[in-house]
Amino acid sequence: MTMKCFIAGAASATLMLSALISTPALATDAPCVIGGVEKPASVCAMQTRIYASTCYICHGPNGKSEQSIPGLAGQDKAYLIQAMKEQKAGTRETTVMNKYMLGYTDAEIEQIAAFFAGIK
């Protein structure tokens, strides 16, 4: 399993960790497959939180940006999936997002989109 993480200093690491811990619960009872092994829903939910935490540096803790970069929290799930897949394919103009998206499968993109769509 590959861990996707970008940390720009100790302050950012602390911010990401506190946001990761305080993130709302994911509404899923479905198991998932990680590294070819089926895992329980609780493990899947934590993995999704870890994936989503890589977005926090630019898009703010829990996707609630207070800067010029758009917030992700509460966005429509279908819109987020489309945007991330376009970034991955290189058909949506971005600065660094396409590089991040290349590391995610379509299933992971859908999990991340559901995570941010569920935050109010």
C-alpha positions in Angstrom: 0.0 0.0 0.0 1.4 3.4 -1.0 0.8 6.3 1.4 0.1 9.6 -0.3 1.3 12.5 1.7 2.7 16.0 1.3 3.7 17.8 4.4 5.1 21.4 4.3 6.5 21.6 7.8 5.5 20.6 11.3 2.7 23.1 11.6 1.0 21.6 8.5 1.5 18.1 9.9 -0.2 19.1 13.1 -3.0 20.8 11.3 -3.6 17.8 9.1 -3.5 15.4 12.0 -6.0 17.4 14.1 -8.4 17.7 11.1 -8.1 14.0 10.4 -9.0 13.1 14.0 -11.9 15.5 14.1 -13.4 14.6 10.7 -17.0 13.5 10.7 -17.8 9.8 10.4 -18.3 8.4 7.0 -21.7 6.8 6.3 -20.7 3.4 5.0 -21.2 -0.1 6.1 -19.5 -1.6 3.0 -16.2 -3.4 3.2 -13.5 -2.5 0.7 -10.4 -4.2 -0.8 -7.0 -2.8 0.2 -4.0 -4.5 -1.3 -6.1 -7.4 -2.5 -7.5 -8.1 0.9 -11.1 -7.3 2.0 -11.2 -5.0 5.0 -14.0 -4.0 7.3 -15.9 -0.7 6.9 -14.1 0.9 9.7 -10.7 0.4 8.0 -12.1 1.6 4.7 -13.4 4.8 6.4 -10.1 5.5 7.9 -8.3 5.0 4.6 -10.7 7.4 2.9 -9.9 10.0 5.7 -6.2 9.5 5.1 -6.6 10.0 1.3 -8.8 13.1 1.9 -6.2 14.6 4.4 -3.8 15.1 1.5 -6.3 17.7 0.2 -6.2 19.7 3.5 -3.0 21.6 2.8 -4.5 23.5 -0.2 -8.2 23.1 0.3 -8.2 23.7 4.1 -9.0 21.3 7.1 -11.9 19.1 6.2 -12.0 20.9 2.8 -13.1 24.2 4.2 -10.8 26.6 2.5 -10.4 30.1 3.7 -8.2 31.1 0.8 -8.5 31.5 -2.9 -8.3 27.8 -3.5 -11.9 26.4 -3.7 -13.4 24.6 -0.7 -14.4 21.0 -1.2 -16.7 20.5 1.8 -20.4 20.2 0.9 -19.8 20.2 -2.9 -21.9 17.9 -5.0 -20.4 14.4 -5.1 -20.9 14.0 -8.9 -19.3 17.4 -9.5 -16.2 16.4 -7.4 -15.9 13.1 -9.2 -16.1 14.7 -12.6 -13.6 17.4 -11.6 -11.1 15.0 -10.1 -11.3 12.6 -13.1 -10.8 15.5 -15.5 -7.8 16.6 -13.5 -6.4 13.0 -13.6 -7.0 12.8 -17.4 -5.4 16.2 -18.0 -8.5 17.7 -19.6 -9.0 20.2 -16.7 -6.4 22.9 -16.3 -4.7 22.8 -13.0 -1.3 23.5 -11.5 -0.6 20.5 -9.3 -3.9 18.6 -9.0 -3.3 16.3 -12.0 -0.2 15.0 -10.3 -2.1 14.2 -7.2 -5.0 12.6 -9.0 -2.7 10.3 -11.0 -2.0 8.4 -7.7 -5.7 7.6 -7.1 -7.9 4.9 -8.6 -11.4 5.7 -9.8 -12.8 4.0 -6.7 -10.6 6.1 -4.4 -11.7 9.3 -6.2 -15.3 8.3 -5.6 -14.6 7.7 -1.9 -12.9 11.0 -1.6 -15.7 12.8 -3.4 -18.3 11.1 -1.1 -16.2 12.1 1.9 -16.2 15.9 1.0 -19.8 15.9 -0.2 -20.8 14.6 3.2 -19.2 17.5 5.2 -21.6 20.3 5.9 
